[in-house]
Amino acid sequence: MTRIALVAFAFAPLVLAAAAQAQTVAPMPGVTPGVGKSGNITEMKQKALVKIQERMTRLQSEQSCISAAQDVNALRACREQSQVGSHEKKC
């Protein structure tokens, strides 16, 4: 056999083992998959929906501002205003 074939046969088990390991996901200790900290899916969904509604409200406000803008400076002001609002919520 050639050297390339020997090298390929030598590394094949390593590559296959790495691929198998990459597909295996071990659960984190103390965490039940699919259940949040409180374990209440209804509460988790409600919080997610509230956050989505807040984002939609900010986007609609930005959309109105941009629609009303008459020049480039007004567009910049709209963008800056929307960025400041989104950063305040995250901090």
C-alpha positions as CSV (number, residue, x, y, z in Angstrom):
1,M,0.0,0.0,0.0
2,T,1.0,3.6,-0.5
3,R,1.7,6.0,2.3
4,I,-1.4,7.9,1.6
5,A,-3.6,4.8,2.0
6,L,-1.9,3.9,5.3
7,V,-2.4,7.4,6.7
8,A,-6.0,7.4,5.6
9,F,-6.6,4.0,7.3
10,A,-4.8,5.3,10.5
11,F,-6.9,8.4,10.8
12,A,-10.3,6.9,9.7
13,P,-11.2,5.7,13.2
14,L,-10.3,9.1,14.7
15,V,-12.5,10.9,12.2
16,L,-15.4,8.5,12.7
17,A,-15.1,8.8,16.5
18,A,-15.1,12.6,16.3
19,A,-18.1,12.6,14.1
20,A,-20.0,10.3,16.4
21,Q,-19.1,12.5,19.4
22,A,-20.2,15.6,17.6
23,Q,-23.7,14.1,17.1
24,T,-24.1,13.1,20.8
25,V,-25.4,15.8,23.0
26,A,-25.2,15.2,26.7
27,P,-27.7,17.0,28.9
28,M,-26.4,19.4,31.5
29,P,-26.4,18.1,35.0
30,G,-29.4,19.2,37.0
31,V,-31.3,20.5,33.9
32,T,-34.4,18.7,32.7
33,P,-34.7,19.1,28.9
34,G,-37.7,21.1,27.8
35,V,-38.5,22.6,31.2
36,G,-37.6,26.1,32.3
37,K,-36.4,27.2,35.8
38,S,-40.0,27.5,37.0
39,G,-41.2,24.5,35.0
40,N,-44.3,26.4,33.9
41,I,-44.5,26.5,30.1
42,T,-47.5,28.9,30.2
43,E,-45.4,31.4,32.1
44,M,-42.5,31.0,29.7
45,K,-44.7,31.5,26.7
46,Q,-46.3,34.6,28.2
47,K,-42.9,36.2,28.9
48,A,-41.8,35.4,25.3
49,L,-45.0,36.9,23.9
50,V,-44.6,40.1,26.0
51,K,-41.0,40.5,24.7
52,I,-42.2,40.0,21.1
53,Q,-45.0,42.6,21.6
54,E,-42.4,45.1,23.0
55,R,-40.2,44.6,20.0
56,M,-43.1,45.0,17.6
57,T,-44.1,48.3,19.3
58,R,-40.6,49.6,19.0
59,L,-40.4,48.7,15.3
60,Q,-43.8,50.3,14.6
61,S,-42.6,53.5,16.3
62,E,-39.4,53.4,14.2
63,Q,-41.5,52.8,11.1
64,S,-43.7,55.8,11.8
65,C,-40.7,58.0,12.4
66,I,-39.0,56.9,9.2
67,S,-42.2,57.4,7.2
68,A,-42.5,61.0,8.5
69,A,-38.8,61.8,8.0
70,Q,-38.2,64.6,5.4
71,D,-34.4,64.4,5.1
72,V,-31.3,62.3,5.9
73,N,-30.9,64.0,9.3
74,A,-34.4,63.0,10.3
75,L,-33.7,59.4,9.2
76,R,-30.5,59.4,11.4
77,A,-32.5,60.7,14.3
78,C,-35.1,58.0,13.9
79,R,-32.3,55.3,13.9
80,E,-30.5,56.8,16.9
81,Q,-33.8,57.0,18.8
82,S,-34.6,53.4,18.1
83,Q,-31.1,52.2,19.1
84,V,-31.2,54.1,22.3
85,G,-34.6,52.6,23.2
86,S,-33.5,49.0,22.4
87,H,-30.3,49.4,24.4
88,E,-32.1,50.7,27.5
89,K,-34.3,47.6,27.5
90,K,-31.3,45.2,27.4
91,C,-29.3,46.9,30.2
